[in-house]
């Protein structure tokens, strides 16, 4: 996985940046994605995630993660051999992640991992709106987190 991680406001330390990078690489291997698959994660605060949520999802509230998947449609040109596929971008609010960790009684690392995996799966076409889709996504999410060692 080729991950670009942006944390201009320095919301997390190097230890947590490393956790994100390693977890994304692990997720890519679990889904058997090509090594050169690209994505980005931008860490933002409450105000910015609320603005993004309001502007793009028409939901005026803070959230932990927003995903912008780049989906290939029928009109897209096929990738040339060796060309990287970009799956999209995640925006994660570590402040909300920390609040969720406290609310759910998880460590911050476990909740950060949950948020990264959840967003990663969305970028790869998984969803949980319909019960039949949730029955696929949530067990896969739990399986990845457990295999990585981030359990409740």
Secondary structure, 3 states (H helix, E strand, C coil): CEEEEECCCCCCCHHHHHHHHHHHHHHHHHCCCCCCCEEEEEECCHHHHHHHHHHHHCCCCCCCEEEEECCCCCCCCCCCCCCCCEEEEEEECHHHHHHHHHHHCCCHHHHHHHHHHHHHHHHCCCCCCCHHHHHHHHHHHHHHHHHHCCCC
